[in-house]
Amino acid sequence: MCGIVGYAGTATKDSDHGALEVLIEGLRRLEYRGYDSAGVAVVADGAIHARKKAGKLANLENEISENPLPASLTGIGHTRWATHGGPSDVNAHPHLADNGNLAVIHNGIIENFAEIKALLVKDGVEFLSETDTEVAAALLGKTYREQDTKDLTQALRTTVNQLEGAFTLLATHKDHPGVVVAARRNSPLVLGLGEGENFLGSDVSGFIDFTRRAVELGQDQIVTITPDQHSIIGFDGNPAAGKEFTVDWDAASAEKGGFPSFMEKEIYDQPAAVADTLLGRSDAEGRMTLDELRIDAEELANVTKIVVLACGTSAYAGSVAKYAIEKWCRIPVEVELSHEFRYREPIVDESTLIVSISQSGETMDTLMAVRYAKEQGAKTLSICNTNGSTIPRESDAVLYTHAGPEIAVASTKAFLAQITATYILGLYLAQLRGNLFSGQIKDIMADLGKIPAKIQDILDRSDDIRELARSMAEASSVLFLGRHVGYPVAMEGALKLKEIAYIHAEGFAAGELKHGPIALIDEGQPVFVVVPSPRGRDSLHSKVVSNIQEVRARGAKTLVIAEEGDESVQAYGEFVFYVPETPTLLMPLLATVPLQLFACELATVKGYDVDQPRNLAKSVTVE
């Protein structure tokens, strides 16, 4: 969950930056991955020079301003999300070893650090921090000193083969100016290729300002970069190769674009995110054409069960998918939380399709669940927003969303893009299985094609939902009710409030109301109700309207999300926000948006940082 950057470059007439500029800019773009502390180390004048501070990146920049670093062309940088040891200056990375001559940064968790630390203490090593990272640094320093060759890459290889857990490690040594070495196991790392300079990052955001050429690095690989070249070996020492790709977005895509926060910008990016995810998925006759899939069409057509694996917001996207895929394909769909899946001996086999959903493609719980499913013989398909990430690489097939970089920790545009991708998958499977005629698929794709404009309509008239949020700045609890596809929308609406506004919020299936949750209703309790369309599902619509009346009768403040033209809710909703008409199964793409706006505005009014909420990081890369 930490952000890491590495750089090795040369001074040229075309380059106006040194290591520090690259590191700070990279950390600024990666701060969404971790912001408990930040630090850098550079190699200059035959020594390692490091600065690190607890808190946001600005604290580190102030420290460097007061205590400048020498000019350098080699360095590593880190933003931390605390695991071992609380956020503090001493626990911040980099950690130094080999008498201050070696600097190490780390993402992940080293599970056997305590045993290694005990052995090092016996050897007289003194530790300053509470971190597992300092243990790895000390072990690397000891290994390096004991080598006759003083080969930093080989020392790192020896070290990582003694470590257990999930980790990416970057190291640089004063004896090797112009060299950064890195190793990855179950933790993200990407190589960036420049002219007379090379880069490392936990994702491509770490170097997107300087190059769009990148290389995927595989599991259990070590990469060494210098200004002019890079080399990759496996943990076994054998040469290895990465896969080069081009990043299809630029630095400007990750900027706020005049919005006060990344989250708000990303909410407003959603028309484009949905449109881009739909682009090129069907031909003129309406047939689905998914060129990214690598599973044989006949095998896909014959799956007998689908299991969706995801966590958090992505799991709610999977819950929406269940309704659509079961209706269109007549295949049973289970939605599983990744971190629970492999620990209960689930029943999957060669006829099971595992669909994993992860914005980053690095979610450790989901990655481990996918690996478990593959061991059981299941086919695996990844829905992901990050090209070159681990889960798509290790899956049998991938369906990329095209939401662009999502910087805010709370997911918005990635969520809608994920839902869109699951619809695309459902229609493709329905086509392969013959469950829908081509004309039906074409009609549904046409309805999906109208969604971006409808989202824009909601954004253009968001003043009422914003005003509602401002009026509720003192609210301490908000409940959300929904049925059918409105149920995962309710859960996602509640999650957004928890994540960024730090107030109690719960999403319930509206039908469960009288089975317990109605006891929570008291005078003035705000309750959002996602009302299904009155068209085609009259009985379900009338039941939810009855739920509104039930909570209103007990003093609730009823806040209603309904479809345009649904006049029946006016009498029971203290506040009503209308979304454009759309087919029932597609409604989550619209009903979610006002709830995102509400959460963002409420958290902003309360004075919170909506982009970097406390205790959370964008990508959960440890179990």
C-alpha positions in Angstrom: 0.0 0.0 0.0 3.1 2.2 0.0 4.3 4.3 -2.9 7.8 3.7 -4.1 10.0 5.4 -6.7 13.5 4.7 -7.9 15.6 6.7 -10.4 19.0 6.4 -12.1 19.9 9.1 -14.6 22.6 11.1 -16.3 23.1 14.8 -16.7 22.4 15.7 -20.3 21.6 18.9 -22.1 18.0 17.6 -22.7 17.4 16.9 -19.0 16.5 19.6 -16.5 15.9 17.3 -13.6 17.9 15.4 -11.0 17.0 12.6 -8.8 15.3 14.7 -6.2 12.9 16.3 -8.7 12.0 12.9 -10.1 11.4 11.4 -6.6 9.3 14.2 -5.2 7.1 14.4 -8.3 6.7 10.6 -8.3 5.8 10.6 -4.7 3.3 13.4 -5.2 1.5 11.2 -7.7 1.8 8.1 -5.5 0.8 9.7 -2.3 -2.7 8.2 -2.6 -1.0 4.8 -2.0 0.3 5.9 1.4 0.5 9.2 3.3 1.5 8.4 6.9 5.1 9.5 6.2 7.4 10.1 3.3 11.1 10.0 2.7 13.9 10.0 0.1 17.5 8.9 -0.1 20.0 10.0 -2.8 23.6 9.0 -3.6 26.0 12.0 -3.9 29.6 12.8 -3.0 30.3 9.2 -2.1 27.6 9.0 0.5 23.9 8.3 1.1 21.9 11.4 2.1 18.4 10.8 3.4 15.5 12.9 4.6 12.2 11.5 6.0 9.2 12.9 8.0 5.9 11.7 9.4 2.7 13.0 7.8 2.0 14.2 4.3 4.5 14.7 1.6 4.5 18.5 2.3 6.2 17.8 5.6 9.1 16.1 3.8 9.3 19.0 1.3 9.6 21.4 4.2 12.3 19.3 5.8 14.3 19.3 2.6 13.8 23.0 2.2 15.3 23.5 5.6 18.0 20.8 5.2 18.8 20.7 1.5 20.1 17.6 -0.2 23.1 17.7 -2.5 22.5 17.4 -6.3 22.2 13.7 -7.3 21.3 11.5 -10.2 20.5 8.4 -8.2 17.8 7.9 -5.6 14.8 6.2 -4.0 11.7 7.6 -2.5 8.8 6.3 -0.4 5.3 7.3 0.9 4.2 5.0 3.7 1.0 3.4 4.9 1.9 2.1 8.3 1.8 -1.7 9.0 4.7 -2.4 11.4 5.1 0.5 13.8 3.0 3.7 13.9 3.5 6.8 11.7 6.6 8.6 12.9 9.8 10.1 11.7 11.9 7.1 12.9 9.5 4.5 11.3 9.4 6.4 8.0 11.4 5.0 5.0 14.2 4.9 3.8 15.9 2.8 6.4 19.7 2.8 6.5 22.1 -0.1 7.0 25.8 -1.0 6.5 26.9 2.0 8.6 24.6 4.4 6.8 26.0 3.4 3.4 22.9 1.5 2.2 19.3 2.8 1.9 16.2 0.6 1.6 12.5 1.2 1.0 9.8 -1.4 1.1 6.1 -2.0 0.3 4.4 -5.0 1.8 4.8 -7.2 4.9 7.8 -9.4 5.8 6.2 -12.2 7.8 9.3 -13.7 9.3 10.9 -10.4 10.3 10.8 -11.3 14.0 12.9 -14.4 13.6 15.5 -12.6 11.4 15.6 -9.6 13.7 16.4 -11.9 16.7 19.3 -13.4 14.8 20.6 -10.0 13.8 20.3 -8.7 17.4 22.5 -11.6 18.5 25.1 -10.5 15.9 25.1 -7.0 17.6 22.8 -5.2 15.2 20.9 -2.3 16.8 17.5 -1.3 15.6 16.0 2.2 15.7 12.5 1.6 14.4 9.6 -0.8 14.9 9.5 -1.7 11.2 10.0 -5.0 9.4 11.7 -2.9 6.7 14.6 -2.0 8.9 15.1 -5.7 9.5 15.3 -6.3 5.7 17.7 -3.4 5.3 20.0 -4.8 8.1 19.9 -8.2 6.6 20.8 -6.8 3.1 23.6 -4.7 4.7 25.1 -7.7 6.5 24.9 -9.9 3.3 26.5 -7.2 1.2 29.4 -6.7 3.7 30.1 -10.4 3.8 30.3 -10.8 0.0 33.7 -10.7 -1.6 32.3 -9.3 -4.8 30.3 -6.4 -3.2 27.6 -7.0 -5.8 24.4 -5.2 -4.7 22.1 -7.2 -7.0 23.5 -10.6 -5.8 23.3 -9.4 -2.2 19.6 -8.5 -2.7 19.0 -11.9 -4.3 20.5 -13.7 -1.3 18.5 -11.5 1.0 15.1 -12.0 -0.6 15.4 -15.7 -0.6 15.5 -15.6 3.2 12.3 -13.4 3.4 8.7 -14.6 3.6 5.6 -12.6 2.8 4.7 -10.0 0.3 7.2 -7.3 -0.5 8.8 -4.9 -3.0 12.3 -3.8 -1.9 14.4 -1.0 -3.5 18.0 -0.4 -2.5 20.8 1.9 -3.4 24.4 2.0 -2.0 27.0 4.7 -1.8 29.5 2.3 -3.5 27.3 2.1 -6.5 26.3 5.6 -7.7 24.0 5.3 -10.7 22.5 1.9 -9.6 19.2 1.0 -8.0 18.2 -2.6 -7.4 14.7 -3.8 -6.7 12.9 -7.1 -6.0 9.2 -8.0 -6.0 7.1 -10.8 -4.6 3.4 -10.5 -4.4 3.7 -6.7 -4.4 3.6 -4.2 -7.3 6.6 -2.9 -9.2 6.9 -1.4 -12.7 10.0 -0.4 -14.7 10.0 2.9 -16.6 12.3 3.3 -19.6 13.8 6.7 -20.6 16.6 8.1 -22.6 19.7 8.2 -20.5 17.5 7.5 -17.4 15.4 4.6 -16.0 12.8 4.5 -13.4 11.0 2.2 -10.9 7.6 2.7 -9.4 4.9 0.9 -7.5 2.8 1.9 -10.5 3.3 4.0 -13.6 2.1 7.2 -11.9 5.5 7.3 -10.2 7.2 8.2 -13.5 4.5 9.2 -15.9 5.8 12.8 -16.0 9.0 11.5 -17.6 8.2 8.5 -19.7 5.3 6.5 -21.0 7.4 3.4 -21.8 7.0 0.8 -19.1 7.9 -2.8 -18.5 5.8 -5.4 -16.5 7.9 -7.2 -14.0 7.0 -10.8 -13.0 6.7 -12.6 -9.7 9.9 -13.2 -7.8 12.1 -11.0 -10.1 14.9 -8.7 -9.4 15.6 -5.7 -11.6 18.8 -3.5 -11.6 18.7 -0.1 -13.3 21.4 2.2 -14.4 21.0 5.3 -16.5 21.6 3.4 -19.7 20.3 -0.1 -19.1 18.3 -2.5 -17.0 18.6 -6.2 -16.3 16.1 -8.7 -14.8 16.8 -11.9 -13.1 14.7 -14.3 -11.1 15.1 -15.0 -7.4 16.9 -18.2 -8.7 19.5 -16.1 -10.4 18.5 -17.0 -14.0 18.0 -14.2 -16.6 14.4 -13.1 -17.0 12.4 -10.8 -19.2 9.6 -8.3 -18.7 6.9 -7.3 -21.1 7.1 -3.7 -22.4 3.9 -1.7 -22.9 3.0 2.0 -23.5 1.0 3.9 -20.9 -2.2 5.2 -22.7 -2.7 8.2 -20.5 -0.4 11.2 -19.6 0.4 13.2 -16.6 -2.4 15.7 -17.3 -4.9 12.9 -16.8 -3.9 12.7 -13.1 -4.2 16.4 -12.4 -7.2 17.9 -10.7 -8.2 20.0 -13.7 -9.5 22.9 -11.7 -11.6 20.8 -9.3 -11.0 21.2 -5.5 -10.2 17.5 -5.1 -9.3 14.4 -7.1 -12.5 12.7 -5.9 -14.7 15.5 -7.3 -12.8 15.5 -10.6 -13.2 11.7 -10.8 -16.9 11.9 -10.2 -17.1 14.3 -13.1 -14.8 12.0 -15.2 -17.5 9.3 -15.1 -19.3 10.0 -18.4 -16.0 9.6 -20.2 -15.0 6.5 -18.0 -18.2 4.7 -19.0 -18.0 5.8 -22.6 -14.3 4.7 -22.9 -15.0 1.3 -21.3 -17.8 0.7 -23.9 -15.7 1.8 -26.8 -15.0 -0.9 -29.4 -16.8 -3.7 -27.6 -19.3 -4.4 -30.3 -19.5 -4.2 -34.1 -22.0 -2.6 -36.4 -24.3 -5.6 -36.3 -24.3 -5.5 -32.5 -22.1 -8.5 -31.9 -19.8 -8.3 -28.9 -16.1 -8.3 -29.8 -13.8 -8.8 -26.9 -10.4 -8.9 -28.3 -8.7 -8.8 -24.9 -10.1 -12.2 -23.8 -7.7 -15.1 -24.0 -10.1 -18.0 -23.0 -11.5 -20.1 -25.9 -15.0 -19.0 -26.7 -16.3 -22.6 -26.5 -14.9 -23.0 -23.0 -16.5 -19.8 -21.9 -19.8 -20.8 -23.4 -19.8 -24.1 -21.4 -19.1 -22.7 -17.9 -21.7 -23.8 -15.4 -21.0 -21.3 -12.6 -19.5 -17.9 -12.2 -17.8 -16.7 -9.0 -17.0 -13.0 -8.6 -14.1 -12.2 -6.3 -13.6 -8.7 -5.0 -13.3 -6.5 -2.0 -15.0 -3.2 -0.9 -16.5 -1.1 -3.7 -15.4 -3.7 -6.3 -17.5 -6.3 -4.5 -20.6 -4.1 -4.9 -19.8 -3.9 -8.6 -19.8 -7.6 -8.6 -23.2 -7.7 -6.8 -24.7 -5.6 -9.5 -23.2 -8.0 -12.1 -24.9 -10.9 -10.4 -28.3 -9.5 -11.3 -27.4 -8.8 -14.9 -25.5 -11.9 -15.8 -28.0 -14.3 -14.2 -30.8 -12.6 -16.1 -29.0 -12.5 -19.5 -27.1 -15.7 -19.3 -29.0 -18.0 -17.0 -25.8 -19.0 -15.2 -25.7 -19.0 -11.4 -23.4 -16.2 -10.1 -21.9 -16.1 -6.6 -20.2 -12.9 -5.2 -17.5 -13.7 -2.7 -15.3 -11.4 -0.6 -11.8 -12.3 -1.7 -10.4 -12.5 1.8 -13.0 -15.1 2.8 -13.0 -17.2 -0.4 -10.0 -19.4 -0.1 -10.3 -20.0 3.6 -13.5 -22.0 3.4 -12.6 -24.6 0.8 -15.0 -23.3 -1.9 -16.3 -25.7 -4.5 -14.9 -24.7 -7.9 -13.7 -26.8 -10.8 -12.8 -26.7 -14.5 -16.4 -25.6 -15.4 -16.2 -22.6 -13.0 -15.4 -19.1 -14.3 -13.7 -16.9 -11.7 -14.2 -13.2 -12.3 -11.9 -11.0 -10.2 -12.6 -7.3 -10.0 -9.8 -4.9 -8.8 -9.1 -1.3 -9.8 -5.4 -1.6 -9.2 -4.9 -5.2 -10.1 -2.7 -5.6 -7.0 -5.3 -6.2 -4.3 -3.5 -8.9 -2.3 -6.7 -10.7 -1.0 -8.0 -10.9 -4.5 -4.7 -12.0 -6.0 -4.3 -14.8 -3.5 -7.9 -15.9 -4.1 -7.3 -16.0 -7.9 -4.2 -18.1 -7.4 -6.2 -20.5 -5.2 -8.9 -20.8 -7.9 -6.4 -21.5 -10.6 -4.9 -24.3 -8.5 -8.4 -25.9 -8.4 -8.6 -25.8 -12.2 -11.0 -22.9 -12.6 -10.8 -20.4 -15.4 -10.0 -16.9 -14.3 -10.9 -13.6 -15.9 -9.8 -10.2 -14.5 -11.7 -6.9 -14.7 -9.1 -4.3 -14.0 -8.2 -0.6 -14.6 -4.4 -0.9 -14.5 -2.6 -2.2 -17.5 0.3 -4.5 -16.6 -0.7 -5.2 -13.0 -0.4 -8.5 -11.4 -3.9 -9.9 -11.3 -4.6 -9.5 -15.0 -1.1 -11.0 -15.8 -1.8 -14.0 -13.8 -5.4 -14.5 -15.0 -6.4 -16.5 -18.0 -8.2 -13.5 -19.5 -8.6 -9.8 -18.9 -11.2 -7.2 -19.6 -9.7 -3.8 -19.0 -11.8 -0.8 -17.9 -10.7 2.5 -19.3 -11.4 4.9 -16.5 -8.0 6.5 -16.5 -6.0 7.0 -13.4 -8.0 7.1 -10.2 -6.1 9.0 -7.5 -8.7 9.5 -4.7 -8.7 6.7 -2.3 -12.6 6.4 -2.4 -13.4 4.8 -5.7 -16.0 6.5 -8.0 -15.3 6.4 -11.7 -13.6 3.0 -11.4 -16.8 1.6 -9.8 -19.0 2.7 -12.7 -16.4 1.4 -15.2 -16.3 -1.9 -13.4 -20.1 -2.2 -13.5 -20.0 -1.3 -17.2 -17.3 -4.0 -17.8 -19.4 -6.7 -16.1 -22.4 -5.8 -18.3 -20.1 -6.2 -21.3 -19.0 -9.6 -20.0 -22.6 -10.6 -19.4 -23.6 -9.7 -22.9 -20.7 -11.5 -24.4 -21.5 -14.7 -22.5 -25.1 -14.4 -23.4 -24.0 -14.1 -27.1 -21.8 -17.2 -26.8 -24.5 -19.2 -25.1 -27.3 -18.1 -27.3 -29.4 -16.7 -24.4 -30.0 -13.4 -26.2 -30.6 -12.6 -29.8 -28.2 -10.2 -31.5 -30.9 -7.6 -31.7 -31.5 -7.8 -28.0 -27.8 -7.3 -27.3 -27.6 -4.4 -29.7 -30.5 -2.8 -27.9 -28.9 -3.2 -24.5 -25.6 -1.8 -25.9 -27.6 1.2 -27.3 -29.1 1.8 -23.8 -25.6 1.6 -22.3 -24.4 4.1 -24.9 -26.9 6.6 -23.6 -25.6 6.3 -20.0 -22.7 8.8 -20.3 -25.1 11.6 -21.3 -27.5 10.7 -18.5 -24.6 10.8 -15.9 -23.7 14.2 -17.3 -27.3 15.4 -16.8 -27.1 14.4 -13.1 -23.8 16.2 -12.7 -25.2 19.3 -14.4 -28.0 19.6 -11.9 -26.2 18.5 -8.7 -26.9 21.7 -6.7 -29.8 20.2 -4.8 -27.9 17.2 -3.6 -25.0 19.4 -2.6 -27.2 21.7 -0.6 -28.7 18.6 1.1 -25.2 17.5 2.1 -24.4 21.0 3.5 -27.6 21.0 5.5 -26.6 17.6 7.1 -23.1 18.5 8.2 -24.0 17.6 11.8 -25.5 14.2 11.0 -24.0 11.4 13.0 -25.7 8.5 11.2 -27.2 7.9 7.7 -29.0 4.7 6.6 -29.5 3.5 3.0 -32.2 1.2 1.6 -32.4 -0.5 -1.8 -33.9 -3.5 -3.5 -32.8 -5.6 -6.5 -29.9 -3.7 -8.1 -30.6 -0.8 -5.7 -29.3 -2.9 -2.8 -25.6 -2.8 -3.8 -26.1 0.9 -4.7 -27.3 1.4 -1.1 -24.3 -0.4 0.3 -21.9 1.6 -1.9 -23.6 4.9 -0.8 -23.0 3.9 2.8 -19.4 2.9 2.2 -18.6 6.3 0.7 -19.8 8.1 3.8 -17.8 5.8 6.1 -14.7 6.2 4.0 -14.6 10.0 3.7 -17.0 11.6 6.2 -16.3 9.3 9.1 -19.9 8.9 10.2 -21.9 5.8 10.9 -23.6 4.6 7.7 -25.2 1.3 6.8 -26.8 -0.1 3.6 -29.6 -2.5 3.9 -31.8 -4.6 1.6 -35.1 -2.8 1.9 -36.9 -6.1 2.4 -34.9 -6.7 5.6 -36.2 -3.5 7.2 -38.9 -5.2 9.3 -36.5 -8.0 10.2 -34.4 -5.8 12.5 -33.0 -2.6 11.0 -36.2 -0.6 11.5 -35.3 -0.6 15.2 -32.6 2.0 14.3 -35.2 4.5 13.1 -35.7 7.4 15.5 -36.9 10.9 15.1 -34.9 12.7 12.5 -32.8 9.7 11.3 -31.8 10.3 7.7 -32.6 7.4 5.4 -31.7 7.3 1.7 -34.0 5.1 -0.3 -33.1 4.0 -3.8 -36.4 3.4 -5.5 -36.7 1.0 -8.5 -38.3 2.1 -11.7 -42.1 1.8 -11.6 -41.9 0.5 -15.2 -42.0 -3.3 -15.5 -41.5 -4.1 -11.8 -44.6 -2.6 -10.2 -44.7 -4.9 -7.2 -41.1 -4.2 -6.3 -41.6 -0.5 -6.7 -44.7 -0.5 -4.5 -42.9 -2.5 -1.8 -40.1 0.1 -1.6 -42.6 3.0 -1.5 -44.1 1.2 1.4 -40.7 1.0 3.1 -40.5 4.8 2.7 -43.8 5.2 4.4 -42.7 2.8 7.2 -39.6 4.7 8.1 -41.3 8.1 7.7 -44.0 7.1 10.1 -41.4 6.5 12.7 -39.8 9.9 12.3 -37.2 9.3 9.7 -35.9 12.0 7.4 -36.6 10.3 4.0 -34.2 11.1 1.2 -35.3 9.5 -2.1 -33.4 8.6 -5.3 -36.1 7.9 -7.9 -36.6 7.8 -11.7 -37.9 10.8 -13.5 -41.6 10.7 -13.8 -42.2 8.7 -10.6 -44.6 11.1 -9.0 -45.7 8.5 -6.4 -42.6 9.2 -4.2 -43.3 12.9 -3.8 -45.8 12.5 -1.0 -43.3 10.5 1.1 -39.9 11.9 0.4 -38.7 14.9 2.4 -36.1 15.2 -0.4 -36.3 13.7 -3.8 -33.6 13.5 -6.4 -34.6 12.3 -9.9 -32.3 10.4 -12.2 -33.1 9.9 -15.9 -35.1 6.9 -17.0 -33.1 3.8 -17.9 -33.6 0.0 -18.0 -33.7 -1.4 -14.5 -30.5 -3.4 -14.7 -28.6 -0.3 -15.8 -30.0 1.9 -13.0 -26.9 1.6 -10.7 -24.8 3.6 -13.2 -27.1 6.5 -12.5 -28.4 6.1 -8.9 -24.9 5.8 -7.6 -23.8 9.3 -8.8 -25.9 11.5 -6.5 -24.8 9.4 -3.5 -21.2 10.0 -4.5 -21.8 13.7 -4.7 -23.6 13.7 -1.4 -20.7 12.0 0.4 -18.0 14.2 -1.2 -19.9 17.4 -0.4 -20.6 16.3 3.2 -17.0 15.4 3.9 -15.8 18.6 2.4 -18.1 20.7 4.5 -16.9 18.8 7.6 -13.3 19.9 6.6 -12.0 16.4 5.8 -9.5 15.5 3.1 -11.7 13.6 0.7 -8.8 12.3 -1.4 -6.8 10.8 1.5 -9.1 9.7 4.2 -7.6 8.6 7.5 -6.3 5.0 7.9 -7.0 4.1 4.2 -4.8 3.6 1.2 -5.8 3.3 -2.4 -4.5 -0.2 -3.0 -4.5 -2.9 -0.3 -1.4 -4.8 -1.2 -1.1 -6.8 2.0 -3.5 -9.4 3.4 
